[in-house]
Amino acid sequence: MKKVFPLVSERHKPARLVDQIKGEVKKYLKRERNKLLPEDHDYWGFNCRSGQAPDSAEICHEKEIGKSLDHALAEGWESVYLEILVEAKSRQSK
């Protein structure tokens, strides 16, 4: 998913928009995790980036997406860019 979410709306307050974005991201992650894995892989990994624009987006962990959205709200951004790419991964043996 590569998407620019607006944080300014005539109908909703920015805090409500952030909650809607978090819900959409949560549903997307759940939907991707439920897909069938290839036989030689153990889990789905997510490569995430967030920022004000696609060229200035920074790498973040999937659990830090909510914090980055809260940061965007606190800074007063007009929109936020989220990129979540799914990749099948294998666990490393110890």
Secondary structure, DSSP 8 states (H G I E B T S, - for coil): -EEEEE---SSS-HHHHHHHHHHHHHHHHHHHHTS---TT--EEEEEEEEESSGGG-EEE-GGGHHHHHHHHHHHT-SEEEEEEEEEEE-----
